[in-house]
Amino acid sequence: MAIKESRYQWSYRELQQQVDRLAALLAQTGAADQDHPVALWLPNGAPVIAAMLATLKAGGFYVVIDPRYPAERNAEVLKNSQAEWVITDDAHRSAPGTLFPENRILMWHDEAAAGLPAKFSVPAPSSRRAAIVYTSGSTGQPKGVLHSHAFILNWTHLFVSDIHMASSDRVSLLYSASVAGAIRDIFGALLTGATLLPFTAREHSFNEMATYLVEERVSIYHSVASLFRQLVMSQSIAGGFPDVRALVLVANGCWRRICPWRVINSRQTRWYIPVSGRQKPVLLRVCFCVLMPSLNMQ
C-alpha cells in the first residue's frame, strides 16, 4: 500500500496510474515547464501527492496551496510564485476560479486524461526546479524557497538514513503538503516502499488522532514538538503506541517539556530531534541520556 487515508487507499500501481495520467495531461496542455510553477490547490491527502509527483514527472515544478490557509495568504503566495496553471478538485474549484482563467484550471481527476499514454515521464537533471515552499509568514509576508530535485533527494536521503526507514514502515503525514516538513515524509515513504498515512490533525480531536496512530499501526511519527506535547498532555494516549519505533520531533523550544515519556512503552523506540550543524550530536546525546533514561538508548 502506497497511500492510505479516509478517502483513498492506493497501491503503488494505482498511485503510478494516477500520476502518469495527470503527468500526460500536464504535458499535453503545456502547463508543466521551468518558467512558472503549477499551483496545486488541493487539501492534504492522496490527490495532492499524486499532483506533486505528476508535475515533477511532466518536467515542471509545483507550489502547494493549502485551502485551509487564509485566503489572503494563498492569494499572496499565488501572486509571488507567478503560477499560471492550477490543479484543483470540485470541492475547491471556486477559490482559484476567481484568480485563474477557466482554460488554466485543471482537475486532478480530469476524465480527458483517460485516453492519454499510460506511462509518461520527462528526464529531469538534478539541478532542475522541483518545488517552491513558502514559510509561515509569522515574521511578515510568506517567503518562497526554491527546491531543486537534488535538494529534495539529498534531504530525503538524510532523513531516511537517520531513522532507517524501510518498506515495512507506516509513516504519519501530519504536516500540510505545503510546508517543508511534509517533503521528507512524502518522498521518504514513497521512495522506500513504505505506506504513507495522511491525517489532518487540525480537523480532528486528540482522541481521534490517538486512534489513528494506533489503528493505522504508525511506526514513524513526525511532527513539531508542540503538537506531540499537546497530544501527550491531552491524556488521549494512556494505552501507548506499541507500533511506533521512531519518533521524529522538530525542536521548537517545547521538546524539553515532553518528558517523562511513558506512553510508547518500547525500548526499541528511537528519538530523533532534527537540528542544524554542530548542535545535532550534542542535542541528541543530552536528549537520550538526560531526558529519557528509561528508554535505555544506545
N, C-alpha and C positions, 0 to 999 in steps of 0.2 A: 504494500500500500504506500503510495507516494504522499497523498494529502487526505486527511480525514477531518471533516468538520460537520456542523449540524446540517448543512445544505448539500454538500458534495462529498463523495468518497471516491477518489480516483486512484486507480492503479497507475504504475509508471507508464504502461501502454496507453491508458486513457489520457493521462496528462500529456504525453507526447502528441497524441492525435489532436488535442485541443490547441496545443502550441503550434503545431505545423499548420493547422487550418488558419489560425489567426495570423501567423507569420506570412503565409501566402497572400492573405488579403491585404496586409500592410504593404507588401511589396507591389502588389497589383495597383494599389491606389497611389503609390509613391509617398506614403506617409512616413516611412522609415528612412531617414537619411542622417547625415552627421552635421547638418546645419541647424536643425531645430529638434528639440526633444518631442516625443509623443507623450501627451498628458494622459495618465491613467486615473480617471475619475471613478474609482471603484472602492467599495468598503473592504475591510480585511477579509481574507478568505481565498478560496481556490481560484476564482476568476482573476483577481488582481495578480496573483502569482503567475498564472498562465499568460497574462498580458505582458508581464515583465519579461518572461522568457521568450515570448513571441517577438517582442520588439527587438531584443538582442539578436535573435536568430535571423531576423529580416535585415539586420545591419544598422539598425537605428539605436537611439538611446532614449531613456524614459525619465519622467518625473511623476511620482505618485502624488495624487491629490486625494486626501482622505476626506470623504463627505462629512465626517463627524466634526471636522475642524470648523472654526468660524468662517463665514462666507467672506469676510473682509480679508482674512489671511489667505484663503485659497485664491481669491482674485489677485492679490499681490504676488503670490507665487507664480501664477499663470503669466502675469504681465512680465515679471522679472525673468522667467525661464524662456520666454518667447516661443512657447509651444504653439504650433499651428494646426495640430490634429489632436483629437481627444478620443479615447476609448472609454465607454461607459456602459451602463445597463439600463433597463427600462425604469427601474426604481429611482434612478438618479439623473435621468436624461434632462430634466427641466433646468437644472442649475447650469451645466455647461452650455445648454441651448441658448442661453442669453449672452454667451461670450464667444461662441463659435458659429460660423455659418453652417447650415444644415449639411452641406456636402463635405464638411470637415469633421463630422461626428461619426464614429464607427461604433457599432455594438459588438461587444466581445463575443456574443453568441450568434453573430450575423449568419443567416442561412445562405447568403450569397457566396459564402466561402466553401459551401459543401462540395462544389464541383471543382475546386482548385486542387493543385497537386497534393498528394497525401504526405509527401515529405518535402521539406524546403529548408534551405539554410544558405547564408552568405558568409564566406570566410571572414573572420574578424581578427586583425592584428591586435596584439596585446595593448597597444597604445590607443586603440580606438575608444571613443567615449562610450560609456555604458549607462550611467545614471547621473542625475542631479539630485542630491539630497539636501533638504533645507533644514536649518537649525530651528529651534522652537520660537525664536524671536523674543525671548524673555528679556533681552537687553536692548530691544529696539525692533527693527524690521527683520524678518527671517532672511538668513543669508544662505545662498546656494553654494554647495560644494560639489565640484565635478569629479566623478569617479571613473577611472578607466577600467577596462577589462582586467588589466594586470593588477591594479589595486584591489579589486574585489576578489580575484583569485588568491592573491597573496594573503590578504586579510582573513579570508575564509580558511585557507590552509593553516594559518597560525592557530585559529580558533579550534579547528577540528583536531589538530595535533595536540593542543594543550589539554583537551578533555577526552582524547581518544575516542572520538565519535565513530560509530560503526553502523553497518546496515541493520543491526538488531535494535538500535536505539529508537525511541519515540520522543520527539523533540517538541517542546512547547513553542508556540509563537504567540506571545503576549503583546509584543510591540506592534504598533501600526506599521504597515508596509512602507509608509512614507518616511520613516526615520532610519538612521544608520544602524540601530540595534537589530533591526529585522534582517538586514543583509546577511549577517553571519548565520542566523537560524535558518533562513530560507535556502541559501546556497550551500551551507554546510550539510543540512539534512539531505537535500536532493542530490548533491554530488557524492555522497557516501551511500546512498541507497536506503537511508533511514526513512521513518514516517514522520511527516510534519503535521502538527496538530494545532491549527489556528484557533484562538479563543479571544474574544473581545472582552477584556476584563471590565471596561467601563460600563458595559451593558448588563453586567451580572453581579450578583451579591458574592461576598466572600465564601458563603456556604456553597454556592454553585461553582465557584472557582475550585474549591477544595474537592468537590465531587468530580469535576472534570479531571483534575490531576490524578485522582485515584482510579476512576473508571477507565480512563484512557491509558492508564499504566505509564504515565510520563516518566521517562528515565533521565532526561536532561531538562532541567528547569532553568530559564534565563529571564531575568527581569531587572529593573532597577531595584536597589536595596530597599527603598522606601515602600514599594508595593509589597515586597515579601514581608517586610516588618509589619505592615498593616494586616496582612494575611495571618501572621503569627498572633498578633495582638487581638484579632477578632475571635480567637478561640474556635475557629472553624476546622482546625486540623488536629484535634486531640488524638485521632486514630493513627496519625502519621502517614507517611508516603513510602511504603516499603519498596516501591519500584524506582524511586529517584536515586540515581548513582552519581550525578553531577549537578551541583547547584552553582549556577553562574550568576553572580550579582554584580551589577555595575555600581561601583562605590560612589556614593554621593553625599557622604557625611552621616548616613543613617546606619551603616552596617555595623558599627560598634555597639549599637543598642539592640541588636537582634538576639544576642545570646542571653541566657543559655538556650541552646538549641536541642530540643528533646523530641521532636516530632517525626524525624525520619527513622530513628531507631535502627540505624545501619552503620556498621563500622566500615562499610565499603564506599560510603558517600565521599566524593571528592569536592571540596570547596574551591572555587576559582573566582578570585576578585581581580578583574582586569583593570590594571592601572598602567601608567606610562613610564618608560625609561627605567632608571636605576631603582625606582621605588618598588618595582614589582617583586623581586625576591625577598626584600625586607618585609613588605606588607604581607606577603603570603606566609612567611615564617612566623611573624607576630600573630597573624590570624590563626594559623594552625596550632601553635604552641601555647598561646596565652588564652585565646578566646574559646577554643574547642578541645580541651584536653581529653574529654570523654570519647572523642572520635578516634583517638589513637592514630592520627595521621602520620604517614611516613614522610 
